[in-house]
Amino acid sequence: GQQVMQIPQYQHVQEGEDFTTYCNSSTTLSNIQWYKQRPGGHPVFLIQLVKSGEVKKQKRLTFQFGEAKKNSSLHITATQTTDVGTYFCAGPNRGSTLGRLYFGRGTQLTVWP
Amino acid sequence: DGGITQSPKYLFRKEGQNVTLSCEQNLNHDAMYWYRQDPGQGLRLIYYSQIVNDFQKGDIAEGYSVSREKKESFPLTVTSAQKNPTAFYLCASTRPRLAGGTGELFFGEGSRLTVL
């Protein structure tokens, strides 16, 4: 079955350092989504990437979708304590148009002040 | 405000008992989902429903059951056949897909089930 692999599982950074999480799929994805889950909370949608090689920015967050549409990354510049949480990537199964997504295991980010 | 409401937030049950988790949405979304989350794991799909009176098994449906009698409601029953039911359960719904993509998921706040 389809698998979405995400690394690293954990990342501890000092406030102000950068952070990157990587997502790889065993199959070509039509799109990829990113979610953030704060400690004790529920996942919240951040962004969706659709086009090959697409790059999108949200303030200090930069999202990339690989040329082959099999990998993606989320980069946070100059982390803040508010960035703490688990970041998940998720991709749909083939032919899905209604949001059946396969989630990576997530990267748990800890930011030390 | 529109959203997804899950209840209860915390639930304790004895082994061998069935429990039902409630999920209600007023977003007018057609598709609804149940995910299970364990520590260090991603979200694993239990069941999903794309329309009223229809639902499909996800990747880990064994030991669970659902119903979809109303568009707004998608309750999940954790049966005694589920071997390891202690987990965080998340209900979600999807609005029509984004351009060129797939609908984003809106999650409820989750229900944390502990089986003693």
Boltz contact constraints between the chains, C-beta under 6 A:
constraints:
  - contact:
      token1: [A, 31]
      token2: [B, 101]
      max_distance: 6.0
  - contact:
      token1: [A, 31]
      token2: [B, 102]
      max_distance: 6.0
  - contact:
      token1: [A, 42]
      token2: [B, 107]
      max_distance: 6.0
  - contact:
      token1: [A, 42]
      token2: [B, 109]
      max_distance: 6.0
  - contact:
      token1: [A, 42]
      token2: [B, 110]
      max_distance: 6.0
  - contact:
      token1: [A, 43]
      token2: [B, 107]
      max_distance: 6.0
  - contact:
      token1: [A, 45]
      token2: [B, 104]
      max_distance: 6.0
  - contact:
      token1: [A, 48]
      token2: [B, 98]
      max_distance: 6.0
  - contact:
      token1: [A, 48]
      token2: [B, 101]
      max_distance: 6.0
  - contact:
      token1: [A, 50]
      token2: [B, 100]
      max_distance: 6.0
  - contact:
      token1: [A, 50]
      token2: [B, 101]
      max_distance: 6.0
  - contact:
      token1: [A, 92]
      token2: [B, 102]
      max_distance: 6.0
  - contact:
      token1: [A, 97]
      token2: [B, 97]
      max_distance: 6.0
  - contact:
      token1: [A, 98]
      token2: [B, 31]
      max_distance: 6.0
  - contact:
      token1: [A, 98]
      token2: [B, 50]
      max_distance: 6.0
  - contact:
      token1: [A, 98]
      token2: [B, 94]
      max_distance: 6.0
  - contact:
      token1: [A, 98]
      token2: [B, 103]
      max_distance: 6.0
  - contact:
      token1: [A, 99]
      token2: [B, 94]
      max_distance: 6.0
  - contact:
      token1: [A, 99]
      token2: [B, 102]
      max_distance: 6.0
  - contact:
      token1: [A, 99]
      token2: [B, 103]
      max_distance: 6.0
  - contact:
      token1: [A, 99]
      token2: [B, 105]
      max_distance: 6.0
  - contact:
      token1: [A, 103]
      token2: [B, 42]
      max_distance: 6.0
  - contact:
      token1: [A, 103]
      token2: [B, 43]
      max_distance: 6.0
  - contact:
      token1: [A, 104]
      token2: [B, 42]
      max_distance: 6.0
  - contact:
      token1: [A, 105]
      token2: [B, 41]
      max_distance: 6.0
  - contact:
      token1: [A, 105]
      token2: [B, 42]
      max_distance: 6.0
  - contact:
      token1: [A, 106]
      token2: [B, 42]
      max_distance: 6.0
